[in-house]
Amino acid sequence: MTKNVALTTSKVGVGFRQQMILLAIAMAAIATMPVCAIADSGAQATKLVVQEERTSDGAIHRDNGVYRDTQQRIKKLNDGGRRVADYQLSKAQCWLDVSFHEYSRNDRGNFPQEALSESQRIISTLEKNQDAGQETPLVNGAEKLRLDLWARYELLKKHGGYQCATQQTACAEVELVHAGNEIHEAGWRHAKPYVQIAEDLIGAAEKAAASCVPAVVPTAVILAPAVTPALPVPATLIKEKIVLSADALFYFDKSGNGDLLPKGRVELDDLAQKISAGRTGVISLDLVGYTDRLGAVAYNFRLSKARANTVKVYLQEHGVSVPISVNGRGLQDQIIACKGISQSTVLHTCLQPNRRVEVFVTQLDQH
């Protein structure tokens, strides 16, 4: 892996997906960058070099060190027992992600520094074992877009299942501020992708909160005997889970129909045949996509949902006519943690079981 990470990508002419991929690659590079790469520029610095002076490799290396050290502080908090899905730790990570994202796109405004400072403020508060609060400031004078989404965030925080939706909520708020900044910097076309991320994340958060609260079973009402025909006995439903490896389905970091591997197509053809022909009692399918824990939360969420949606379309094109729902859960519900592994190739292989698409088949009990 190259150690000199290029951070001057133009804000014009690069697609959003490509930018997110570049961001994930660059953040991974910073996480593994040796200390000597920034030794001449002060590893303890907390502020970025001002834009006008960011013209040399030394200045960029110094800024890489600021991002790397901030990321290490988040890791240390997690190592100390604070959950990755903790609302405040998640928000610190998401502020760091959007700061680096705009820095890598050569944002010439104050947003990268202000987003980074907000991440560091939360981290410093947590390091003192204090409450960093629930507020999400409109840094750099960002416009407050989509008041309806902000209202949904506040309602969600009062939901009984909110503890299962903290990570998505925190990142959704940050992404909406990110969009509000882009309105001023580059207009609606550049803000739209981040509004979409915020919408997707809050939708996933609401579903996670709803599934986190046990369903309330209504009390049965006992009726007096009446001369009415007996109601039929409800059919019994059973749900089967089928796990498909994302590594077997798709090329690495890909999600489209054209990215399906030959082995993946064979697996999906077999599944479609079983559902459409051999399992006449099937009444619905639920597809849930997952990624491993590497990379940014918002990017992993979108990748996991895109893969699940591609599987849905493929099954429908191959004869499956029952209703199919799609959900992406990103880096949630990791099967294996692979703690203590630092070598990137070994870690990537170890985390493979987490990269998956789960198929839940709901069918009538035929017995």
WOQUIKA-V138122 format. One record per backbone hydrogen bond with DSSP energy under -1.0 kcal/mol. CO is the residue of the C=O (numbers start at 1). NH is the residue of the N-H. If there is no record, write none. Layout:
((CO & NH) (CO & NH))
This chain:
((3 & 5) (15 & 19) (16 & 20) (17 & 21) (18 & 22) (19 & 23) (20 & 24) (21 & 25) (22 & 26) (23 & 27) (24 & 28) (25 & 29) (26 & 30) (27 & 31) (28 & 32) (30 & 33) (34 & 37) (35 & 38) (38 & 41) (42 & 45) (50 & 53) (51 & 54) (53 & 55) (56 & 60) (57 & 61) (58 & 62) (59 & 63) (60 & 64) (61 & 65) (62 & 66) (63 & 67) (64 & 68) (65 & 69) (66 & 70) (67 & 71) (68 & 72) (69 & 73) (70 & 74) (71 & 75) (72 & 76) (73 & 77) (74 & 78) (75 & 79) (76 & 80) (77 & 82) (78 & 81) (83 & 86) (86 & 90) (87 & 91) (88 & 92) (89 & 93) (90 & 94) (91 & 95) (92 & 96) (93 & 97) (94 & 98) (95 & 99) (96 & 100) (97 & 101) (98 & 102) (99 & 103) (100 & 104) (102 & 107) (103 & 106) (104 & 9) (110 & 114) (111 & 115) (112 & 116) (113 & 117) (114 & 118) (115 & 119) (116 & 120) (117 & 121) (118 & 122) (119 & 123) (120 & 124) (121 & 125) (122 & 126) (123 & 127) (125 & 130) (126 & 129) (137 & 139) (139 & 142) (143 & 145) (146 & 150) (147 & 151) (148 & 152) (149 & 153) (150 & 154) (151 & 155) (152 & 156) (153 & 157) (155 & 158) (156 & 159) (159 & 162) (161 & 164) (162 & 165) (165 & 169) (166 & 170) (167 & 171) (168 & 172) (169 & 173) (170 & 174) (171 & 175) (172 & 176) (173 & 177) (174 & 178) (175 & 179) (176 & 180) (177 & 181) (178 & 182) (179 & 183) (180 & 143) (181 & 185) (182 & 186) (182 & 187) (187 & 191) (188 & 192) (191 & 195) (192 & 196) (193 & 197) (194 & 198) (195 & 199) (196 & 200) (197 & 201) (198 & 202) (199 & 203) (200 & 204) (201 & 205) (202 & 206) (203 & 207) (204 & 208) (205 & 209) (206 & 210) (207 & 211) (226 & 228) (236 & 365) (238 & 363) (240 & 361) (242 & 359) (244 & 357) (245 & 249) (246 & 250) (249 & 261) (251 & 254) (256 & 259) (257 & 260) (259 & 251) (261 & 265) (262 & 266) (263 & 267) (264 & 268) (265 & 269) (266 & 270) (267 & 271) (268 & 272) (269 & 273) (270 & 274) (271 & 275) (272 & 276) (273 & 277) (273 & 278) (274 & 279) (279 & 282) (281 & 364) (284 & 362) (285 & 325) (286 & 360) (287 & 327) (288 & 358) (289 & 329) (296 & 300) (297 & 301) (298 & 302) (299 & 303) (300 & 304) (301 & 305) (302 & 306) (303 & 307) (304 & 308) (305 & 309) (306 & 310) (307 & 311) (308 & 312) (309 & 313) (310 & 314) (311 & 315) (312 & 316) (313 & 317) (315 & 320) (316 & 319) (323 & 285) (325 & 287) (327 & 289) (329 & 332) (330 & 291) (338 & 341) (343 & 347) (344 & 348) (345 & 349) (346 & 350) (347 & 351) (349 & 352) (351 & 354) (352 & 355) (354 & 356) (355 & 246) (356 & 290) (357 & 244) (358 & 288) (359 & 242) (360 & 286) (361 & 240) (362 & 283) (362 & 284) (363 & 238))
